[in-house]
Amino acid sequence: MIKAWVKTLFVSILVLTLLSGCWDRRELDERINVVGLAIDRAKESGAEEANFMVTVQIPIPLRIAGAGGGAGGGGGAEAVRMVSSTGVTVTDALINLQKSLNQQLFMGHTRVVAISKEVAEEGVKHILDSFRRDPSVRRLLWLIVTEGRAEDLLYANPELESIPISYVIFLIQNGAKMGEIPDITLGNFYIYLSNSTQQPVLNYVRSKKDDVSWVGLALFKGDKLIGMLDAEESWILMQLRDDKPGGKLLISFTEDNRQKHFLVKPLESKAKVKIQVENGRLTAHYHIDVEANILEKNFDIDLSKSSNLNKLAKLTKEELENRAKQLIKKLQQEYRVDPLNLGSKVKAYHYREWNRLDWEDTFPEVEIEVTYHVEFRRVGMELS
């Protein structure tokens, strides 16, 4: 009886020693959670070897929920604190920033990292090196490029969210769900940089004192920013590359000496590309099937007649093809980069040809044709 009791006690003690517990735990109120981070060139301040300025947005829980359990919670700029510091590198700037804070900075809840256009033009590979090595930094956060200084994005206060950077988060998140904004994360950007057949792109935003807006895509050659695509050009790129519908199209035409307009909203987009190699010359034909709704028109037309609907579909097709033609021309002649990821398809289906090519020099010479087929799903109701 006693031996059985001793054995049970011994086994229990042995099991308890195997329970590691949270030996390195840190209480939530001992951390400073960074929700947004901005990277800029250091301002002229007389400090030696200060290359970068890092600004972080930190939420203040008591001001969000209301101090003392009351109902009068705050929001906007009052609910967060912005702190900046400079350094030789981004990590050095964060270390210097930590010196002025009474708790440990924690990047596990960071959702947005913004890089200024000026910094991105000089290259971002080494800037992101520390984030790639830090396991607490989420690969699903959004890496974006800003017009002007990146810190302005954190100071912008649209006053529609309790935490200002949440406005940017939902702007990109909801836009991605609707297929109007590419869902490009930090992890995606790492993949782009590691793959010789893909050229990186990032979302490009503009911020003002009380407004933040998505204005298109930033194009990279390697890790350096080389140009921009506006919203309409970005939507065409999304249709060619990502099977995303993009945003609304305003179609204009002249009939009976009158300028007429109608607004189209693409709902679904499906791209097929056919690549051919003849006598050492590459050709690529993209065919895009688009389903769309007619949202608005400023002229009288009976849309119950298929002939009238086909007429508007043809006008939409021509507009999309013209925009695609202009985009291809811009990519091949002005920027000479391949954000279409056409190179990855050439490598996959024409590997021998790919091996003998210098794709950077070949892409501008590829003959690319784009055709569309447009079909309207809904045209709305009209009551007489």
Helices and strands as residue ranges (DSSP letters): H 2-18, G 28-30, E 31-33, E 36-41, E 52-59, H 61-65, G 67-69, G 76-79, E 80-87, H 90-98, E 104-106, E 112-116, H 117-122, H 129-133, E 142-146, H 151-155, H 164-177, H 186-194, E 201-208, E 211-221, E 224-230, H 231-241, E 249-255, E 258-278, E 281-297, H 306-329, I 330-335, H 342-349, H 351-355, H 359-362, G 363-365, E 367-378
